[in-house]
Amino acid sequence: MLYDLVKQIEGINLFIAKDDEWLWRDDETQGYTVKSAYKMLMSENSAHGGFRYDVFWRTKGLPSAQFFAWRVLINKVLTRDNLYNRGVRLGSNTCALCEITDETVSHLFFTCKVATRIWQLCDSWIGRSSVYHNSAGIHFSQFELIGLSNKRNTVWQCMWLAIVFGIWNHRNKVIFRNTKVDAEEVFMLA
């Protein structure tokens, strides 16, 4: 590993007479453009398990719910483990909903017994049965159903946004207002 670092440093040429500048490595000739950033993001879709950002941002939902869901997808939600990783020490890192496992993004939204119940209610509402992944991107991708029109899939994906946002709001009510955990209420409000 040290050898690799030394090799990388040796390959850098320093120019004393030249000012430092920002460089967009994706397109060094033109520099940064929105089009080049979009192309880069679209080419990364295959590296992210096939997650399609264009599908996510096309979903019509409340902007606050969509922005929050985006934070879930990139693991930037202030769950107890993320707070701990940022140096915030809480009394416990246990999930506020199930009080069994540490609260991570994956656990809170997808594998917690309360979240699992909410997703089951969602499936039974439309009459299907699914096994969901615990990765946020893949979980969202499972809400694109084969055989549905784009318009209907957009509604179904909006449901995903609403449920994720609803789980977070319910979790905060449990912590800050001492309310009772209720999966059915979260589903009904979504």
C-alpha positions in Angstrom: 0.0 0.0 0.0 2.8 2.4 0.8 4.6 1.4 -2.4 1.4 2.3 -4.4 1.2 5.7 -2.6 4.8 6.5 -3.4 4.2 5.5 -7.1 1.2 7.9 -7.3 3.2 10.8 -5.7 6.1 10.2 -8.1 3.7 10.7 -11.0 2.7 14.2 -9.9 4.4 17.1 -11.6 4.5 20.4 -9.7 4.8 23.7 -11.5 6.0 26.6 -9.4 5.2 29.3 -11.9 1.6 28.1 -12.5 -1.4 28.9 -10.2 -3.5 26.1 -8.8 -6.8 25.6 -10.5 -9.9 23.4 -10.3 -10.0 20.6 -12.8 -13.1 18.6 -13.8 -11.5 15.2 -14.6 -14.4 13.8 -16.5 -14.0 16.3 -19.4 -10.6 18.1 -19.1 -10.9 19.9 -22.4 -14.3 21.6 -21.8 -14.2 21.7 -18.0 -17.3 21.2 -16.0 -20.7 21.2 -17.7 -24.1 19.9 -16.4 -24.1 17.5 -19.4 -20.8 16.0 -18.5 -21.9 15.6 -14.8 -25.1 13.9 -16.0 -23.2 11.6 -18.3 -20.8 10.7 -15.4 -23.7 9.9 -13.1 -25.5 7.8 -15.7 -22.3 5.8 -16.4 -22.0 5.1 -12.6 -25.5 3.5 -12.6 -24.1 0.1 -13.4 -21.6 0.5 -10.6 -24.4 1.1 -8.1 -26.3 -2.1 -8.7 -28.2 -0.7 -11.6 -29.8 2.1 -9.5 -31.1 4.7 -11.9 -30.9 8.3 -10.7 -33.1 9.5 -13.5 -36.0 7.3 -12.4 -35.6 8.5 -8.8 -35.6 12.2 -9.6 -38.5 11.7 -12.1 -40.7 10.4 -9.2 -43.3 12.9 -8.3 -43.6 13.4 -4.6 -43.3 16.1 -2.0 -39.9 17.8 -2.5 -39.2 17.4 1.3 -39.9 13.6 1.1 -37.9 13.2 -2.1 -34.9 15.1 -0.7 -35.1 13.1 2.5 -35.3 9.8 0.5 -32.2 11.0 -1.5 -30.4 11.3 1.9 -31.5 7.8 2.7 -30.1 6.5 -0.6 -26.7 8.1 0.1 -26.6 7.2 3.8 -26.6 10.7 5.1 -29.6 10.5 7.4 -28.8 11.3 11.1 -29.5 7.8 12.4 -27.9 6.9 15.7 -25.0 5.1 14.1 -24.3 8.1 11.8 -24.4 10.4 14.8 -22.0 8.2 16.6 -19.6 8.1 13.6 -19.7 12.0 13.7 -18.7 12.0 17.3 -22.1 12.5 18.9 -22.4 10.1 21.9 -25.9 9.1 22.8 -27.1 6.9 25.7 -27.8 4.1 23.3 -27.5 3.3 19.6 -30.4 1.0 19.7 -33.3 1.5 17.2 -36.1 3.6 18.6 -38.7 1.5 16.9 -37.8 -2.1 17.7 -35.3 -1.5 20.6 -33.4 -4.6 19.5 -30.6 -3.7 17.0 -28.4 -0.7 16.4 -30.1 2.0 14.4 -28.5 2.2 10.9 -30.1 3.4 7.7 -30.4 -0.1 6.4 -32.0 -1.4 9.7 -34.3 1.5 10.4 -35.9 1.7 6.9 -35.7 -1.9 5.7 -34.9 -4.7 8.2 -36.4 -3.4 11.4 -39.4 -5.5 12.4 -41.6 -2.3 12.3 -40.3 -1.3 8.9 -40.8 -4.8 7.6 -44.4 -4.7 8.7 -44.9 -1.4 6.9 -43.5 -2.8 3.7 -45.7 -5.9 4.1 -48.8 -3.6 4.5 -47.7 -1.8 1.3 -47.5 -5.1 -0.6 -50.8 -6.4 0.7 -52.5 -3.1 -0.3 -51.8 -3.9 -4.0 -52.1 -7.6 -3.6 -48.5 -8.8 -4.1 -45.8 -10.4 -2.0 -42.1 -9.5 -2.2 -38.8 -10.0 -0.6 -37.0 -6.7 -0.3 -33.3 -5.9 -0.3 -31.8 -4.1 2.6 -29.8 -1.7 0.3 -31.7 1.6 -0.2 -30.9 1.9 -3.9 -31.9 -1.7 -4.7 -35.0 -1.5 -2.4 -36.2 1.6 -4.4 -35.4 -0.1 -7.7 -37.8 -2.9 -6.6 -40.6 -0.4 -6.8 -40.5 -0.4 -10.6 -43.0 -3.0 -11.5 -42.9 -4.8 -14.8 -46.1 -4.5 -16.7 -47.1 -1.2 -15.2 -47.1 2.0 -17.3 -44.5 4.7 -16.5 -47.2 6.8 -14.9 -48.3 4.0 -12.6 -44.8 3.1 -11.7 -44.2 6.8 -10.8 -47.1 6.6 -8.4 -45.8 3.4 -6.9 -42.3 4.9 -6.5 -43.9 7.9 -4.9 -45.3 5.5 -2.3 -41.8 4.4 -1.5 -40.8 8.0 -0.9 -43.8 8.5 1.4 -43.2 5.4 3.4 -39.5 6.2 3.9 -40.4 9.7 5.0 -43.2 8.4 7.2 -40.9 5.9 9.0 -38.4 8.8 9.8 -41.2 11.1 11.0 -42.7 8.3 13.1 -39.3 7.4 14.6 -38.8 11.1 15.6 -42.3 11.1 17.2 -41.3 8.0 19.2 -38.1 9.6 20.4 -39.1 13.2 21.0 -42.8 12.9 21.8 -42.9 9.5 23.5 -45.5 8.2 21.2 -46.3 4.5 20.7 -44.7 2.6 17.8 -47.5 1.9 15.3 -46.6 0.4 11.8 -50.3 0.6 10.7 -50.4 4.4 11.4 -47.2 5.0 9.4 -48.6 3.1 6.4 -52.0 4.9 6.6 -50.3 8.3 6.8 -48.1 7.5 3.8 
